[in-house]
């Protein structure tokens, strides 16, 4: 028997093994869903979600394996209880806090206080995660060298595609990417694409409005982060730094306004003084009689030079200070304040993405959406990770022997006579369809050239709806055993279908009448979880397809 693996072994078993080994958890599973599924991890249910796609594409496989390594590392090294306790303590210090319910939901005295707290917590959680990613990936890489290499390669792919380098138009986005990239390069030793990162880092002086030093200090403090608690402390400091940055910029904006108002006032005064001076000059008759003017020219010139030198010195001093803290236009400062307000006071999702999770999630989602239906059909996963081996095939053959005697009775049934069908607990369909009460098998009278009147066609329908998730493996084994038994009986041909699949109203044919189980063996596990219990609807679909 030859087993056809239309979905490569690495895309199924390797992915599962990566997650379980790195995550140190045999219960950690991976679930591939539709191409629009956003990658995520449910650390409570121990499930890593990924969108289906073309796993023959090397880049897509690398992105997905990087995601699995990253999330598996979170499962092993992120102390979830520490993070929850830290965030709850933070909430308890906010205005209006009352208590936390047993299910972990915080209660505040007013809806307004609750909304503000929710926004702050959402931002704090992401800022904590920025540093948590670093400490977790370092431990993951130290324990699993292959994973370290995979994560480094994924980082390079994301830098290459622009997911890790903000354009500097949004100060919040730039700060987070600046910190994250610096730590990945300095602490994790990930190279990325050096020339791209250099151009990105060169934007710091202008994008951060001359305040780069304060973030470099935070990066220096964060280098060496090695625990979830330390990541929490650093995340809070970054959040507070954003709030302080906004206050400082607003203060600078006020100073600029006062300075502009003062300049306008000075210009007006200078204009008045100039007019007065002109009047004085017109009335002065002693200027021409002064013979010492020529001899004083050099002194006046010296005084003028001294004055110029003094002014020049002052200007130079201001210029030096400006090099350290450049004076930016009111428009630049106003834009930075708006970015910070939108981030700190709004619970809307920020774009572009700011952290590694969001960036990698976007990279995977965009690439998954680019694949054609044919690519996904041929090279996708679309399974619930029920692994099939030759041993499963052998067991199914053994079980099928017990079914052969029962199936042979089908050859003696006359599908045009009701009495025997009733005796068997079945009923006659108006279109000559025998419906067996178990709801999983439909028997058809075959017709056409080359078929004898006694030939029977069987469509074995496997329910893959959500209600079957817990017993999906049993259903699959029964499916195989029954189909193999049908194949062994003369004058019976069998087709296997599953219903429903991802696409509404679409039947997935695992094995047509004219092919064997052995030829299509891998396709039996290559199905996705359906949407609802399909019995009646699925049988009607089978009728339309086969009659």
C-alpha positions in Angstrom: 0.0 0.0 0.0 1.2 3.5 -0.8 0.2 6.4 1.4 -0.2 9.6 -0.5 0.6 12.6 1.7 -0.9 15.5 -0.2 -0.3 17.6 2.9 3.4 17.4 3.8 4.4 15.6 7.0 6.2 18.6 8.2 3.2 20.9 8.0 1.2 18.5 10.3 3.3 16.4 12.6 6.3 18.8 12.8 4.0 21.7 13.7 2.4 19.7 16.4 5.6 18.5 17.8 7.2 21.9 17.8 4.4 23.3 19.9 4.3 20.4 22.4 8.1 20.2 22.9 8.8 23.9 23.1 5.6 24.5 25.1 6.5 21.6 27.5 2.9 20.6 27.3 1.5 17.4 25.7 -2.0 19.0 25.8 -0.9 21.9 23.6 -2.5 21.6 20.2 -2.6 23.5 17.0 -5.8 24.2 15.1 -5.7 25.3 11.5 -8.9 27.1 10.3 -9.9 29.2 7.4 -7.6 31.5 5.6 -9.2 34.5 7.3 -8.4 33.2 10.8 -6.1 35.5 12.8 -3.2 33.7 14.4 -3.5 33.6 18.2 -2.9 31.4 21.3 -5.5 30.5 23.9 -3.2 29.9 26.9 -6.2 28.6 29.0 -7.5 26.0 26.5 -3.9 25.3 25.3 -4.7 25.9 21.6 -2.6 27.7 19.0 -4.6 28.9 16.1 -3.3 29.4 12.5 -4.9 30.1 9.2 -4.7 27.3 6.6 -2.5 28.0 3.5 0.0 26.6 1.1 2.5 24.7 3.2 4.6 23.9 0.2 5.6 27.5 0.3 8.8 27.7 2.2 8.3 31.2 3.5 4.8 30.5 4.7 6.0 27.5 6.5 8.8 29.5 8.2 6.4 32.2 9.3 4.0 29.6 10.8 6.7 27.6 12.5 8.1 30.8 13.9 4.7 31.6 15.3 4.4 28.1 16.8 7.9 28.5 18.4 7.0 31.9 19.7 3.7 30.9 21.2 5.0 27.6 22.5 7.7 29.6 24.3 5.0 31.7 25.9 3.2 28.6 27.1 6.4 27.3 28.7 8.1 30.5 30.0 5.5 33.2 30.5 4.2 33.2 34.0 0.5 34.0 33.4 -0.5 34.2 37.0 2.3 36.7 37.7 1.1 38.9 34.8 -2.5 38.7 36.0 -1.6 39.6 39.6 0.6 42.6 38.4 -2.2 43.9 36.2 -4.8 43.5 39.0 -2.6 45.4 41.4 -2.3 48.1 38.8 -6.0 48.3 38.4 -6.6 48.5 42.1 -4.7 51.9 42.2 -6.8 53.5 39.5 -9.6 55.9 40.3 -13.0 54.3 40.9 -11.7 50.8 41.5 -14.1 48.7 43.6 -13.2 45.0 43.5 -12.4 42.1 41.2 -15.0 39.4 40.6 -14.1 35.7 41.0 -13.9 35.4 37.2 -11.3 38.1 37.1 -13.5 40.9 35.8 -12.7 44.3 37.6 -15.5 46.4 38.9 -15.4 50.2 39.0 -17.8 52.7 40.6 -18.7 54.3 37.2 -18.8 53.3 33.6 -16.4 56.2 32.8 -13.8 55.0 35.3 -14.2 51.4 34.0 -13.7 52.6 30.4 -10.5 54.5 31.3 -9.2 51.6 33.2 -9.9 49.2 30.4 -7.9 51.4 28.0 -5.0 51.7 30.3 -4.9 47.9 31.0 -5.1 47.2 27.2 -2.1 49.4 26.6 -0.2 48.2 29.6 -0.7 44.6 28.6 0.8 45.2 25.2 3.8 47.1 26.6 4.4 44.3 29.1 4.3 41.8 26.2 6.9 43.8 24.3 9.5 43.0 27.0 8.0 39.5 27.8 8.7 38.5 24.2 12.4 39.2 24.7 12.9 37.3 27.9 10.7 34.4 26.7 12.4 34.0 23.3 15.9 34.1 24.9 15.0 31.2 27.2 13.4 29.3 24.3 16.4 29.8 22.1 18.8 28.7 24.9 16.9 25.5 25.4 16.1 24.8 21.8 18.9 25.9 19.3 16.7 25.0 16.3 13.9 27.2 17.6 16.4 30.0 18.1 17.4 29.7 14.4 13.8 29.6 13.3 12.9 32.7 15.3 15.9 34.6 14.0 15.0 33.7 10.4 11.4 34.8 10.9 12.6 38.1 12.3 14.7 38.7 9.2 11.7 37.9 6.9 9.6 40.4 8.8 12.2 43.1 8.6 12.7 42.5 4.9 8.9 42.9 4.3 8.7 46.1 6.4 6.7 44.7 9.3 9.2 45.6 11.9 10.2 49.1 10.8 7.7 51.9 11.2 8.1 54.9 8.9 8.4 57.4 11.8 5.1 59.1 11.1 3.6 57.8 14.3 5.7 58.4 17.4 4.1 55.6 19.4 4.6 53.1 16.7 8.2 54.2 16.2 9.1 54.0 20.0 7.8 50.5 20.4 9.5 49.2 17.3 12.7 51.1 18.2 12.8 49.4 21.6 11.8 46.0 20.3 14.4 46.0 17.4 17.2 47.3 19.7 16.5 44.5 22.2 16.2 41.8 19.5 19.5 42.8 18.0 21.4 43.5 21.2 20.0 40.9 23.6 18.8 38.1 21.3 21.5 38.5 18.7 19.0 38.5 15.8 20.5 40.2 12.8 17.4 41.0 10.8 18.5 43.0 7.7 21.3 45.3 9.0 21.0 47.9 6.3 17.2 48.2 6.7 17.6 48.4 10.5 20.3 51.1 10.2 18.0 53.3 8.2 15.3 52.7 10.7 17.5 53.6 13.7 18.7 56.7 12.0 15.2 58.1 12.2 15.3 58.2 16.0 16.8 61.7 16.4 14.1 63.4 14.4 11.1 61.1 15.1 11.6 61.2 18.9 11.9 65.0 18.9 15.3 65.1 20.5 14.2 62.8 23.3 15.9 59.6 22.2 18.2 59.5 25.3 15.3 58.7 27.6 14.3 55.7 25.6 17.9 54.6 25.2 18.1 54.6 29.0 15.0 52.4 29.2 16.6 50.0 26.6 19.8 49.8 28.7 17.7 49.0 31.8 15.7 46.4 29.8 18.7 44.6 28.4 19.0 41.4 30.3 15.3 41.1 31.1 14.8 37.5 32.4 11.5 37.1 34.0 7.8 37.9 33.6 7.8 40.1 36.7 10.7 42.2 35.3 8.9 42.5 32.0 5.8 43.7 33.9 7.9 46.4 35.6 9.4 47.5 32.3 6.1 47.6 30.6 4.7 49.9 33.3 7.7 52.2 33.0 7.2 52.4 29.2 3.6 53.2 29.7 4.5 55.9 32.2 7.2 57.2 29.8 4.5 57.7 27.1 2.4 59.7 29.6 5.4 61.8 30.6 6.3 62.3 27.0 2.9 63.6 26.2 3.0 66.0 29.2 6.5 67.2 28.2 5.4 67.8 24.6 2.3 69.7 25.7 4.5 71.9 28.0 6.8 72.5 25.0 3.8 73.4 22.9 2.7 76.0 25.5 6.2 77.4 25.6 6.3 77.8 21.9 2.9 79.6 21.9 4.1 82.0 24.6 7.4 82.5 22.7 5.5 83.3 19.5 3.2 85.7 21.3 6.2 87.4 22.9 7.9 87.7 19.5 4.9 89.3 18.0 4.8 91.8 20.9 8.6 92.5 20.5 8.2 93.1 16.8 5.5 95.6 17.5 7.6 97.4 20.1 10.7 97.5 17.8 8.6 99.1 15.1 7.5 101.9 17.4 11.1 102.5 18.7 12.3 102.8 15.1 9.8 105.5 14.3 10.8 107.4 17.4 14.5 107.2 16.5 13.9 108.5 13.0 12.1 111.6 14.5 15.0 112.2 16.8 17.5 112.0 14.0 15.6 114.5 11.9 15.8 117.1 14.7 19.4 116.6 15.6 21.6 119.5 14.2 24.8 118.6 16.0 25.8 115.6 14.0 27.6 117.5 11.2 29.7 119.6 13.7 31.2 116.6 15.4 34.9 116.4 14.1 35.7 113.4 16.3 33.5 111.0 14.4 36.3 109.9 12.2 38.6 109.1 15.0 35.9 107.2 16.8 35.1 105.0 13.9 37.5 102.3 14.9 36.2 102.3 18.5 32.6 102.2 17.2 33.7 99.4 14.9 35.3 97.5 17.8 32.2 98.0 19.9 30.1 96.8 17.1 32.4 93.8 16.7 32.2 93.1 20.4 28.5 93.3 20.2 28.4 91.0 17.3 30.8 88.6 19.0 28.6 88.5 22.0 25.5 87.9 20.0 27.3 85.3 18.0 28.5 83.6 21.1 24.9 83.5 22.5 23.6 82.2 19.2 26.3 79.5 19.2 25.3 78.5 22.7 21.7 78.2 21.7 22.7 76.3 18.6 24.7 73.8 20.7 21.7 73.3 22.9 19.5 72.9 19.8 21.8 70.1 18.6 21.0 68.3 21.9 17.3 69.3 22.0 16.4 70.4 18.5 13.6 73.0 18.1 10.8 71.3 16.2 8.0 72.9 14.4 4.6 73.4 16.1 3.1 71.0 13.6 5.5 68.2 14.5 4.9 68.6 18.2 1.1 68.8 17.6 1.2 65.6 15.6 3.2 63.7 18.2 0.7 64.9 20.9 -2.2 63.7 18.8 -0.5 60.3 18.3 0.0 59.9 22.1 -3.6 61.0 22.9 -5.0 58.5 20.4 -2.9 55.8 21.9 -3.3 56.6 25.6 -6.9 57.6 25.6 -8.5 55.4 23.0 -9.2 51.7 23.0 -9.1 51.5 19.2 -6.6 49.1 17.7 -3.6 51.0 16.6 -2.2 50.9 13.0 0.4 50.2 12.0 1.1 47.3 14.3 3.4 48.0 17.2 4.6 44.8 18.6 6.1 41.5 17.4 2.8 39.5 17.9 0.8 42.0 15.8 3.5 42.2 13.1 3.9 38.4 12.8 0.2 38.0 12.9 -0.2 40.4 10.0 2.5 38.8 8.0 0.9 35.4 8.2 -2.6 36.6 7.6 -1.6 38.6 4.5 0.2 35.7 3.0 -2.6 33.2 3.8 -5.1 35.4 2.0 -2.9 35.4 -1.1 -3.2 31.7 -1.7 -5.6 30.3 -4.3 -8.3 27.7 -3.4 -6.3 25.2 -5.5 -3.1 25.9 -3.5 -4.9 25.3 -0.2 -6.6 22.2 -1.5 -3.4 20.6 -2.6 -1.0 21.8 0.0 -3.1 23.0 2.9 -3.7 21.2 6.2 -7.5 21.6 6.9 -7.4 18.9 9.6 -8.0 18.5 13.3 -4.7 16.8 13.6 -5.9 13.2 13.7 -2.8 11.4 12.7 -3.1 8.4 10.4 -0.4 5.8 9.9 -0.1 2.4 8.2 -0.9 0.9 11.6 -4.3 2.7 11.5 -4.8 1.3 8.0 -4.1 -2.3 9.2 -6.5 -1.9 12.2 -9.2 -0.6 9.9 -8.8 -3.6 7.7 -9.1 -6.0 10.7 -12.2 -4.2 11.8 -13.7 -4.3 8.3 -13.7 -8.1 8.3 -16.5 -8.1 10.9 -18.6 -5.9 8.7 -18.3 -7.9 5.5 -21.0 -10.4 6.5 -23.4 -7.7 7.4 -22.7 -5.8 4.2 -23.2 -8.9 2.1 -26.9 -8.7 3.0 -27.2 -5.5 1.0 -26.8 -7.6 -2.2 -29.9 -9.5 -1.3 -32.0 -6.4 -0.8 -34.5 -5.2 -3.4 -34.5 -1.5 -3.2 -38.0 -1.4 -4.9 -39.6 -3.4 -2.1 -40.6 -1.7 1.1 -41.1 -4.7 3.3 -37.5 -5.8 3.7 -36.3 -2.3 4.1 -38.9 -1.8 6.9 -37.6 -5.0 8.5 -34.1 -3.4 8.5 -35.4 -0.2 10.1 -34.9 1.8 6.9 -37.4 3.7 4.7 -37.8 4.2 1.0 -37.0 7.6 -0.4 -39.2 9.0 -3.2 -36.1 9.0 -5.5 -35.2 5.4 -4.7 -32.9 6.5 -1.8 -32.6 4.1 1.1 -31.9 6.1 4.3 -30.5 4.2 7.2 -31.6 5.6 10.5 -28.0 6.1 11.8 -27.8 9.1 9.6 -24.3 8.4 8.5 -24.7 6.1 5.5 -26.9 6.5 2.4 -27.4 3.6 -0.1 -28.0 4.3 -3.8 -29.2 2.0 -6.6 -26.5 2.3 -9.2 -27.2 2.7 -12.9 -25.5 3.4 -16.2 -23.4 1.6 -18.7 -21.3 -1.3 -17.4 -23.3 -1.7 -14.2 -25.4 -4.7 -13.3 -28.9 -4.4 -11.9 -27.7 -5.9 -8.6 -24.8 -3.4 -8.2 -25.1 -1.0 -5.2 -23.4 2.3 -4.7 -22.8 3.4 -1.1 -22.0 7.0 0.0 -20.4 7.0 3.5 -21.0 10.4 5.0 -18.8 11.5 7.9 -20.1 14.2 10.2 -17.3 16.6 11.0 -19.4 19.3 12.6 -18.4 20.9 15.9 -20.5 18.5 17.8 -18.3 15.6 16.6 -15.0 17.2 17.8 -14.5 15.1 20.9 -15.2 11.8 19.0 -13.7 12.8 15.7 -11.0 10.1 15.9 -13.6 7.3 16.5 -15.7 8.6 13.6 -12.6 8.5 11.3 -11.7 5.0 12.3 -15.3 3.8 11.8 -15.3 5.6 8.4 -12.2 3.7 7.3 -13.3 0.3 8.5 -16.7 0.6 6.9 -15.3 1.8 3.6 -12.7 -1.0 3.5 -15.4 -3.5 4.2 -17.5 -2.1 1.3 -14.5 -2.4 -1.0 -14.1 -6.1 -0.2 -17.7 -7.0 -1.2 -18.4 -7.7 -4.8 -20.9 -5.5 -6.5 -20.6 -2.8 -3.9 -18.8 0.5 -4.7 -18.3 3.1 -2.0 -17.6 6.9 -2.0 -16.6 8.8 1.1 -17.5 12.4 1.8 -17.4 14.7 4.8 -19.8 17.5 5.6 -19.8 20.4 6.3 -16.5 21.9 5.5 -15.2 25.5 5.7 -17.1 26.6 2.7 -20.9 26.7 3.3 -22.8 24.3 1.1 -19.8 22.4 -0.2 -19.2 18.7 0.0 -15.6 17.5 0.3 -15.2 14.1 -1.5 -12.4 12.1 0.1 -12.7 9.0 -2.1 -14.8 8.7 -5.3 -16.4 5.4 -6.4 -13.6 4.6 -8.8 -10.6 5.0 -6.4 -9.4 3.0 -3.4 -8.9 3.8 0.2 -5.2 3.2 -0.1 -4.9 5.7 -2.9 -6.7 8.4 -0.9 -5.6 7.4 2.6 -4.1 10.8 3.6 -7.2 12.6 2.5 -9.2 11.0 5.3 -7.5 13.2 7.9 -7.2 16.2 5.6 -10.5 17.8 6.7 -11.5 20.8 8.8 -14.0 21.2 11.5 -17.4 22.0 10.2 -20.0 24.5 11.2 -23.0 22.6 12.4 -24.7 19.2 12.6 -25.5 18.4 9.0 -27.4 15.1 8.8 -30.6 16.1 6.8 -28.9 18.8 4.8 -25.9 16.7 4.0 -28.1 13.8 2.7 -30.0 16.1 0.5 -26.7 17.4 -0.9 -25.6 13.8 -1.6 -28.9 13.2 -3.5 -28.3 16.2 -5.7 -24.7 15.1 -6.3 -25.2 11.5 -7.1 -28.7 11.1 -8.6 
